[in-house]
């Protein structure tokens, strides 16, 4: 019958891996040990993953999730730390504008003309279902208005601007003549949030490095409904 070698020779080699009794136990748990170590490194972030909702909303790219200060105690919406960092200055502007200009709409939705009956309408409807007052060109702006004028008018009348970045938007941006200095001025206001849908930030970089530099939300990582829920929380006062 095999006996543990620790009382005689000690477990000096492989931490017991060579012991005829303990060796099989070590090999059986080695995979678990490695996995746990990887998970423990995750704890360096301020907030661990909170439930299954947090994991699913990261689209499998990251299991980290947290709750920003503006998220209600009973909220089931979770964010990545990067999203919280990007959205916090936008939230601060929402709070300031709500106090100084209470009659503003919550959100204006900037989108490409080709998306007006598709993804833009979908996001608009999801937001309004969640009680968000949306400035939408289909009902608030005449046809053929240049994008920069639409953005300016939308921001004047709303607290937050959502730019729906789609393949159609990527085709439209170069033809709008949006100067870097104009876009930079808009981004400095900390009131624009890109929502990337059906494309990637890498594709956006090819058209607008400035807009791509602003972290936002993406339907590659979560559903359009989850994006709408985050925007709704962002502008809720």
N, C-alpha and C positions, 0 to 999 in steps of 0.2 A: 504493500500500500504506500502510495507517494506521501511524503511528509514535507511540510513547509521548511525551507532551508534557513529561515530568518534566525532561529535560536542558535544555529551552529555557524553558518557562513555569513549571515546577514544578507540584506537585499542591496548589495553594493552595485550590481550590474543591472542597468535598465529599470531601477526602482522596483524590482520584483518580477520583471518580465521574464527572467530566466528560471524562476522558481517553478518546479513541476506542479505545485499546487496553485500558486497565485498567478502564474504566467497567463493561464487561460482567462482569468478574471480581468487582468490588465488589458489583454487584447480585446476583450468583449466591450470594455468601457472606453477604449481609446477614442473611438469616434465621437462619443458623447462629450468627452473632455474637450476635444478640439472645438466642437460646436458651441459648447458653453463659453469657452474663452472668447470666441468671436462675438457672441452675443453680449458678453460682459463689457467689451470695449465700447459697445453702443451706449453704455450708461454715461459716457462722457458728455452726452448731450443733456440739455436742461430738462427735457421731458421724454420719457420712454413712450413706446407705442401704447396707445390707450384703446384696447378692445379691437374687435374685428373691423369696425368702421374705419379706424385710422389706417390700418394696413391696406384696405381695399382702395382707399382714395389715393394712394400713392401709385396705383397702377402697377405694383410689383417692383417699382424702381427704388423705393425706399420705404422701410417700415416705420420710420420715425414719424411721430405725430404729436401735436401739441394743441393747446387752446389759447388764442389771443385774449387780451384783457376785455375786448368788446364782445366776446362770445358769451352768450347767456349760460347760466349754470346748468340749465336743462338741455342745452344744445347737443345735438348728435353730430355736428359738423366738426371735422378735425382738419388741421393744417400741418404742412411741413414747416420746420423752423425757417426755411428760406422764404416761404410764402408770408409768414408772420413778419419777417424782417422787411420784405418789400411792401407789404400793405400797411404797416404801422404809420408811416408818414402820411399816407392817403387818409387813413382814419382820423389822424389829428386834424387834417384840413376839413374833413367832414364835420367834426365836432365844432370847429371854429366857425364854419359857414352856417351851421345849424343855429348857432347862437346869434350871429350877426345878420343873416339873411334867411329867416325861417321859411320864406315862401318859395325858395328854390326847389326844383325837382330833385329827386335823389340821384338819378343817373341819366346821362345822355349816351345813346348807343350809336357809335360811328361804325359804318359798315360799307362794303362795296355794293354798288347798285344791283349786281347779279345775285346778291345774297338776300335781297329784300323779301322774297317769298320763301326762302329756305332757312338757313341757319340763323340769320338775323331775326327773322320772325319767331323762330323757335326760342331764341334767347329772350327776346322781348316778352313773349307770352309767359315763359317760366318766371321771369322777374316780376311781372305784374301779378301773377298768381300768388307770389310771396309778398305782395303788398308794396312793391317798389314802384315809385312814380317815375316812369321812363320817358325821357325826351327822345322821340323816334322820328327820323326824317320822313317816314311814310305818312305820318299824320301831322308833323310839325314843321315841315320844310318843303318848299316848292321843288319841282324837278329841275335837274341841271345845275344845282348850286355846287360850286367847287368845294372840295373836301375841306380845305383850310377854313373857308368861311363857315362851313357846317360845324367844324370843330370849335371855332371861336364862338359861334352863336350857341352851340350846345353847352359849352363850358360857362358862358355867361348866365345861362338859365338853369344850370344844374350844379350839383356839388362834386360829382365824379364823372369822368369820361371813360367809357369802355370802348376800346378799339378792337373790333372783331377782325382778327388777322386770319384770312382764308386765302386759298389760291387766287380767288378773284381779287381780293385786296392787294395781293402781291403784284398782280398784273396792273392794277390801277395806280398804285403809289408812284411809279416812275413818271406817269403821264400827268400827275397833278402838279408837278413843279414845286413840291414842298421843299423849301430850302432847309439845310441843316440848322441854320440859326433859328428859323421859325419853329422847327420841331424841338430844338433844344430848349427854346423858351417855354414851350408847352410842357415839356417833361420836367422842367425846373419847378413848375407849379405844384408838383407832387399830386396831380389830380387825374392823371391818365393811367389806366391799367390795361395792358394788352391781354386779350384772350385769344390764344392760338388754337385754331380749329381746322383740322384737315391738312395741316402743314406742320412745319417745324421752325424752331428758332434759327436753325442753320440756314434755312431758306430765307427767312426774314432778314438775316444778316446780309445777304446778297443784295437786298433792296434798300434796307435802312439799318445801318449799324446803330444809330441812336435809339430807334424804337426797340431793336433787339437787345439793347443793353439794359432795358427796363424789365426786370423780372415781373412776371404776371401769373396768369393761370393758363392751363393747357388741357384740352379735352383728350390728349393722348395719355394723360395721367389720371383723369377722372371724367365722369360723364358731364354732359352739358347741364343736367339737373343739379349736380353737385357744385359746379361752377356758379350757377345761379344762386344756390343757397349761400355760398361764401360772399358773393356780391351783396346779397340781401342783408346778411349780418354786418358787412362792412359799412353800409349806409344807414343801418337802423339806429335811430336815436330814441 
